[in-house]
Every structure is written in structure tokens, then in C-alpha cells.
């Protein structure tokens, strides 16, 4: 029986449970509830295949008893022992109803209790000398099957086995007034303890296997988490948290192909922090790193749509990718970008254009066609950035086919 593992317990808790042992065949309350629900579902499913075997053994044993019974007792015996077959059949049919899975413990426990009680009572009410041996065999069959083969958990099986015996004692006393414990101690009592040992070993093994599955599930989840973390780290720039150059190339290639396929506009912005080397030389690399991080956070907030991307291109250069963005939308975005940088207000003691950190931006927009070159498209943005810097920095330039149009702030 294979149960789906749970991650409700941590590795240390599972190790503690295993080290303490499962002598009580019981989990902590929260885990026990999860285990019980899963166990019922699997046990009900397996009972669909076990019940025909149980029923076959029952019919085989019944046929043997029927052959040796006196004719005058056959009707009475069949009317009584036949209920065991009915119980097995009803439990089998119920196992095919998923809605009844949560009640599996209940209906098999009640049915098993009835089967034991009937088998016990028949021994004392229909005692027939040498034929009584077969009645005891039927009793042992019922008890061992209930404990070892029906699929009940240990404590449920104990309830079914011993309560069934108590009911059988009461019924036997009521109908015949006498109980021969000479054989019953060797059959019912012995087979009950044997069945309990089998049920205990089976239940404990199931629980140990379940904990092993939980450990495997925890390891699987941890490996997935580490794989995701590694994937993120392989895509991120360590300093800024933006996409790195390798991941940028991958996404840019995909978006370029998509824009070509669907004839959609695509925009990229090449960004350079003005006089960043002077900023670093004056304030130090720690302040320089802080500056890069603050600019990166702002850039990440702009490239927020699906298909957009903010990446560190190298050093103090960044690249923004905007899918499905035409020239007018690009102008709006770059103006917003310049405004946000001004609002951050990072002091720059040695800038030649402002008292604060500023940026220069090269913008390229196009609707790519088959045969167009992505590298040339990036080169257009890079050249536009060069023009923006040559024209005095703290401005943006939008690349055109003739690279003659410049717009500045």
C-alpha cells in the first residue's frame, strides 16, 4: 500500500519519530489525521481486489462444512453462516463508492465484528462433535483474515476482533448457555493474538514506509527549491538583482522572434549613469554599489509587464526591454524614466551636468521583419546612447533609420 507523502513534518521531526520508534503505531495528531484519510482511500481501493479472494476462501470453507453437516442442520447453518458471505459482499460493493472511502474503517469494522460474532456463536449453538473442528476452522479463518488481510489499522482490527468475540460470547450464552473454552482458547484466543501480531507488524511497517516517503518528499521539495534558487541566481545580477547579461540575451532573442512572428513593435533602451566613474572615485565603491542598487530598483518598477525586462548590461549600463511598445509609447516611458531618476535625488558631487545622479538613454524601436538583425537593433540603441552622451548627457536620444533625430531634456 503506497500512500502519498506529506510535508507537514520537518526532517528533524521525522528523524525524532523514527528514533523513538513507532511502538504505539500512532502519529502526532495532525499527521495522524492526514495519514488516516490517505490510508482509508488506499485501503478501500485495495479491498476491491482483496474481497474476491476473501469471498473465494469463504465459499471454499463453506462448501467443506456443508458437505459434512447432517442434513437437518444444513438449513440452519446456511441461514446463519450465510450472513458472513453477505457481509463480505456488501463491504466489497461499498469499496467501489469513493464517497464511502472516509467510512472504510467503520463499515469494515462493523462487518468484521459481525463475522466474528457469527462464527463464534455457530461453534457453541450448532456444536456437532467431530464436525465442530470445521466450525473452529471457520472461526480461525475469520479472525486471521480480519486482522491480516482486510486492511484495517491495528486498533480498528482489535476492536473488530475482540468486540466480535464478546458479542459471540453473549449470543452463545443467550442461545445455548454453555461455552466450551477448551477449543476456543486454542482457536479464537490463539488466532486473535496471532492476528494482532500480524496487524501490529503490518501497521507499523506501513507507518515506517510512510515516514520514509515523507522524507523522500521533503528531499524532493528541497531539491526543487534549490534548483529554482540556482535558476534564479543564474539569471540575476548579484549586485542589483536585475536580470544578468546571459538571461537578457535569452529573453531578448525570444521577444525578437515573437515580435517578428506577430509583426509587433519592440523597444529597447540602453541606459548609462552619467559620470559614474567620478562618483565611484569620490564616494567609494560602497556608495557606488548603493547607487546602482537604487537605480536598479527604479528600473525594475518600470519594466513590470509580462514580456518587459530590466537587465544590467555591464558596469553602470542597463538595458530595458519593452515588448509591444511603439515609438510614442517609448517616448512616454523614457520621459517617465528620466523623471523618476530626478526624483530619486542621489547627490553627485562631481557631475558636470547636475548636482544629482543623472542618466543618458538611447532608445530603439521597430517592428522587426524576417531577415532583420537583432544585433543591429541593439547596436542602434547603443549608438543612440552614444549620441545622447555626446550631446551633453542627462538626456535621451531616439534612434531612427537615419539616426538624425535627437530629443533631450
N, C-alpha and C positions, 0 to 999 in steps of 0.2 A: 504494500500500500504506500503510494508516494504522495505526500502532502506538499502543497505549495508553501514555501518558506515564508517566514515573517521577519521583518527588520525592526520589530518593536523593541527587541533587546539589543544592547550593545555587545561587543566582543567580550568585554570583561564580565558582564552579567552571565553570558552563555558559559564562559570558562568556569565561573563560580558554580553554576548549576551542575555542570559536568563533574567538577572536582568534588562537590558534596555528594554526588550520586543521586539517582532517581529512585531511591528505595521506597518512597511513598507514592511513586508513579503519579505525580501531581506537579503541575507548573504553578508559578505565581499567578494570581487571579486574572490579571489582564491577558497574559499569554495563554492561560488555560481556556479562556473563552474563545480566543481565536483558534486554538488547536482543536477544541471540541467541535466548533462549526465546520471546520475543514474535514475533521475525521468523520463526522456524520455523513457528509456528502460522499466522501470516498468509500466509506463502509457500505452505504446504501447502493452505490454503483457496483461494488464488488459482490454484494449479496445477490444481485441479479444472476451471477454466474455460479455462486455457491449454493443457492437454494435448490436448483435442479439436482445437484449432487446429494444434498441432504435428503431431498424428496425421494431420490432413487434408492438410497440406503434404507430409508424408512419403508418403502414398498417392499424391498428385498427381505427385510427383517419381518415385516408384517406377513408376507407370504409364508415364511418359515413357521411362524407362530400359528397361523391359520391352519396349516397342514396337520399339526399335531394336536390341536384343540379338539375336545369332544364336540360332537355336533350340537348338543344342546347349549353350549356356551359360545358358539361362534357368533351368533347374532348379537348377544350382549357385549362380547368383546369388541366386535366391529363397531357397534354403536358408540362405544366408549373410546377405544384407541383411534378410531377414525377421525376424531377431533384433532389429533396431533397432525394428521395429514392436512386437514383443513387449515390449521394454524400456519403450517409451513407455506401452503399455497397462498393464503391471504397476505402473509408478510412478503412473499415473493412479488405479488402483484403491486403491493404498496411501494416496493423499492423502485418501480418504474415511474412513479409520480414524483417529479422534482419538488413539488410543493410539500411533499411529506418527508423530505430528507431531514429537515430540522427535528422531526419527531421520530427519527430512526431508533434512537435509544429507547424511546417509550414503547413503540409498538413491538419491537423485537424482545424487549424485556418482559412485557406483558405476555406475549406469545410464548416465550421460553418458560416463564413461570407456570403457565397453564400446561405446557407439555410435560414438565417435571411433575407437577401435581397429578396429572392423569396417569403417567407411568407409575408413580409411587402408589397411587390408590389401587390400580389394577392388580398389583402384586398381592395386596392384602385382601381385596374383596373377591378376586377370582382365583385364589390360590388353588393349584391343581397338581400338587406333588411334583413329579419329575418335570412336568411342563412348566413349572414355576421358574425353572432355570432360564427359559427364554424370556419370561417376563422381566427377570433381573437383567438379562442382556439388553432388553429394550430400555430399561432404566439407565444402565450404564451408557448406552448409545446416546440417549437424550442428554444426560449430564455432560459427557465429554464433548459432544457436538456443540452444546450451548457455550461452554467455556472456551473452546479452542477453535471453532470454525464459523460461528455465526458472525463474529466481527464486533462484538460488544467490548467496550473498555472494561478493565479489571473490576472496578467497583460495581458497575452495572451488571456484569456477569455474576458477581457474588450475590447481589440482590435477587436476580432471577433464579439462581440455583438453590439458595437456601430458603427463600420465601416459598418457592415452589414445593420444597420438601416439607415446610411447616404446614402448608395448605394440604399436602398429601397426608400428613400425619393426622390433621384434624378430620379430613374426609374419611380416612381409614377407620379412625376411632368411631366416627358417627355411623358408618355403614356396617362395620364388622366387629368393632370393639376390641380387636386384638391386632397387634403388630409384631411380626416375627423379626426381631432385630438381629437374629443370628446371621442371616444372609444380608440383610440391609446394611449392617455395619461394614460388610465386606464388598458390597456393591455400591449402594448410594453414597455412603460416607467416604469410602476409599476413592471412588471415581470423582467425588466432589473435590477432595483435596488434590487429586491428580489434575483435575481440570483447572483448579485455582492456580496451581503451579504453572500450568501451560499458559493460562490467561495473563498471569503476572509477568512471565518472561516475554510474552508477545507484546504486551502493552509497554513494558519498559523498553524493549528494543525499538518499537515504533517511536517512542519519545526521544530516544537517543538519536535515531536516524533523523527525526525532525529537527533536533538541535544542530546536528551536522549540516542539514540543509540550510538552516538559518545562518550558520557560519559561512557556508558557501555563498549564500545570497548577500551577506554583508561584504564579503570579499569581492563579489561581482560588482556591487554598487560602489565600493571604494575604488576599484579599478576603473569603472566608468567615470567616477568623479575626477580621478587623476588624469584619465585620458582627455576629458573635457578641459581640465585645467591646463594640460600640456598644449591642447589645441589652441586655447585662448592665448597662452603665453607665446606660442609660435606665430600668432597673428598680431600681437600687440607690441608696441614700442615700450620698452621697460620704463623709460623716464616719464613719458607723457600719458601713457595709457591709450593713445590713439592707435590706429592700425599701423603696422610697420610697412616697409617698402615691399617686402615679398607678398604680403596679403593684398596690398594696394594693387600690385601688378595683376594679381589673380582676379580681383573684383573688377578692375578697370577693363580687363580683357573680356570678361563675361558681359558687362554692361555695354561695351562697344558692340559686341556681337548682337546683343538684344536690340540695341538701337538701330543697327543695320538691318536686322531682320524685320523689324516693325516700322522702320522709317520714322523714328522718333528723335527729337533733339537731345543732345547730351552736352553738358557743360562741365568744364574743369577750371579750377582757379589755383594758380601757383602763387604761394604766399611766402614772403620773406620779411623777417623782422629787421627793421632799419637800424643800421649801426649797432648790431648786436655784439660784435666783437669788442667794440668800445665799452658797451655795457658790462660785458664779462670782465674786461681788463680793469675796469674801475671798481665794480662792486664785488667781483669774485664769482667763482663758478657756482657756489651755493645759491647766491641770489639769481644768477643766470638760469639755473635749473628751475628755481621757483617761478621766474618769469615765463619760461617755456611751458610749465605746467598750467599756469593761469591762462595763457593764450590758448593752450590745447583744450582746456575745459570749455572756453568760449566757442572754439571751432566745432567741438563735438555737439554743442547745443544747436548749432546752425544746421549741420548735416544730420537731421533727425528722422528723415523719411526713409521708408524702405527703398533701397537702391541708392541712397546717398551714403557717402563715406568721407570721414575726415582722417587723414593719414599724415604721419611725419615723413617727409620726403628725404630729409637729411640735414643734420646740423640745425640751423634756425629756419629751415624751409619746410613748408607744409603744403599739402595738396588737398583741395576739396573736390569731391565728385558729386555732381547733381544729375541724376537721371531724369529724363522727360522734362528738361528745363531749357526753354528757348532763350533768345538774346534778351528780350525785355525782362523776363523773369531773372535772368542772370544779373542784369543791371540792378534790379531791386535787391537781390541777395548781396551783391558786393557792396552796395551802399550801406546796407544794414550791417555788414561785416565791419566796414570802416567805422561806423558809428559805435558799435559795441567795443571796439578796441579803444576808441577815445574815452568811452565811459568807464572802462576798467581803470584808467588813470595811473598806470605804472610809471613812476618817476624815472626819467632817463637823464642822468647828469651830463652826458657828453653828446647828446643828439644834436645834429646840425639843423634839424627841421622843427623840433618841438621840445618842450620840457618833459614830455611823456613818451613812452614807447609807442612807436607807430609802425605801420606795415606798408609794404608795396605789394600790389596784386596784379598778376597777369591772368586775363580771362580769355578762354577759347570756347566757342560754342559752334556746333554744327550738327547737321543731320547726315550721318555717315551713309555712304553707299558702298556697294560691293566694289572692292578694289582700292578703297581709301585706306590710308595707313594710320594706325593708332599712334605709332611713334612720331609721325609728322604732326598729328593732332597735339600730342604732348609738347612737341617742340614749338608749336605755335604759342601755347600758353607760356612756355619758358621764355620765348622771345618777347612776348608781351610784357612779362615781368621785367625783362632787361630794359625795355623801353621806359616802363614806369620808373625804374630806378635811375635811368639816365636823365629823365625829365625832372629829377629833383626829389624823388621818393615821396612817401606819405600820400600815395595816390594809386589809382588803378588804371590799367590800360586794357582795352578790349581788342583782341586780335581780329582782323578782317582778312579777306583774301589778299589785299594789297598791303596790309599791316600799316595803314596810314592814319587810322582814326585813333585818337588818344583822348581819354577823358580823365580829368584829375580832380582831386579835392585839395 
